[in-house]
Amino acid sequence: MVLDGRIVGGLNVLYGQPTDFDAGDYRLASVLAALIVLELTQETGDDRADQLAERTLGLLNDRVHAGHATGFVAGTLDVSPARARGLLDDYSRLHAIPLRVLARRITDGSLHPVELTDTIDTE
């Protein structure tokens, strides 16, 4: 994936069985990659590739926090990771708190995992 002449990422095309790409397939994949880059960045100016990289790193950081929060909740409450993630999702939805914000509250200690179980009683 290319933005302003800079490579900013890659696109994986996966099939259930081995597949040979012809020139048309490569063109289609290139167009798809270009559309994805266009969708990901609507900024203008010389630093838009940097802005895309910054936003992408922010999203990855949010995912890491969500993973840490899920693990912390699972360990603290002695539940499966799937159940822990469900508790996070339910609490997030019920209290209109973005998951990334909730995950940070769990990982920084400002919200204890047992408080997530309150969603069970209120739904």
N, C-alpha and C positions, 0 to 999 in steps of 0.2 A: 504494500500500500504506500503510495507516494503522495506527498503534499508539498507543493512549491519546489519540486525537484529533490526533496529529501525523503528518504525512506523512513516511514513512521510506524510501520507494522507489517504484518503478514496476514494472509488469508489462507486458511486450510480448507480444502474441499475434500470431503470424505464420502466414500461410497462403501456399500456393504460388500462389494466384491472388487477384484482388480479391474481397473478400467484404463484404457488408453485414451489420452487426450489428443485431439487433433487441433489444428490451427483455430478452428471455430470455438472449441472449448476454451482455449487459452484467451481468445478475445472476449468471450463471455465472462470468464473469471476476472479479467482485467477491468471490464466495465463494472462488474459487481463490486470489485475492490474500490474503484473510483467513486461509486455511489455511496459506499459505506463511509469513505473518508469525507465526502461532501456532507453526509448526514451528521457525522461526528463533530465537524467543525464548521460553524457558520461565521466565525470571526473573519475579519479582513485585516490586511496589513502584513508587514514583514515577519512578525513573530507568531503567526498563527500555528505553525508547526510546534513551537515551544508551548503555546497555550494548550494544544491538544495533548502533548506529552504531560504537562502539568495536571490537566484534568484526568488523564488516564491514571497517573500515579495516585491521585487523590482517590479515585474509585477503587484501585487495588488496595490502598491503605484501609479504606472502609471495609472491604471484604476480609482483610486480615483481622480487623477488630471484631467483625461479626463472627469469624471462626474462633477467635480467642474467647469471646463472650459465650459462644455455644459450648465450647469445651469447659469453661469455668462453671457454667450453669450445670452442665451434665455431671461434672465431678462433685460440685457442692451439694446438689440435690440427689445424687446417685440415681440419675435417669439416663436413658440412652441419648446420644447426640441428636437423633431425630426428634425425640420428645423435648429436649432442651431448645432446639430451634423452633419447634412449635410453640413453646411457651414464650419465647422472644417475639415471634410473629404475632401471637395473640395479644400480648401486652402492648406491642407497638400499635397494632390496629385499634385496640380498645381505648388507648390513651392518646391516640393521634400523635405519636412520637415517631419520627423517622427511625428506621432500624439502625442506621449508622449512629444516631444520637444515643439511642438506647444501649447499643453495644459499647459505646464509649463510657456510658454511666456504669455499666457492669464492670468493665475492665479498669476503670479508675476508682472503683469502690464506692461511688456515690449512690449506687442502688444495689442492694443485696439480692442475690438470686431468689431467695425465698419470697421476696415481694412479687415475683412473677407468678407465683402460684395463686395470688389473689384473683387473677383473671378467671380461674376455675370457678370460684364462688360467685363471681359477678355476672357470668354469662348465662 
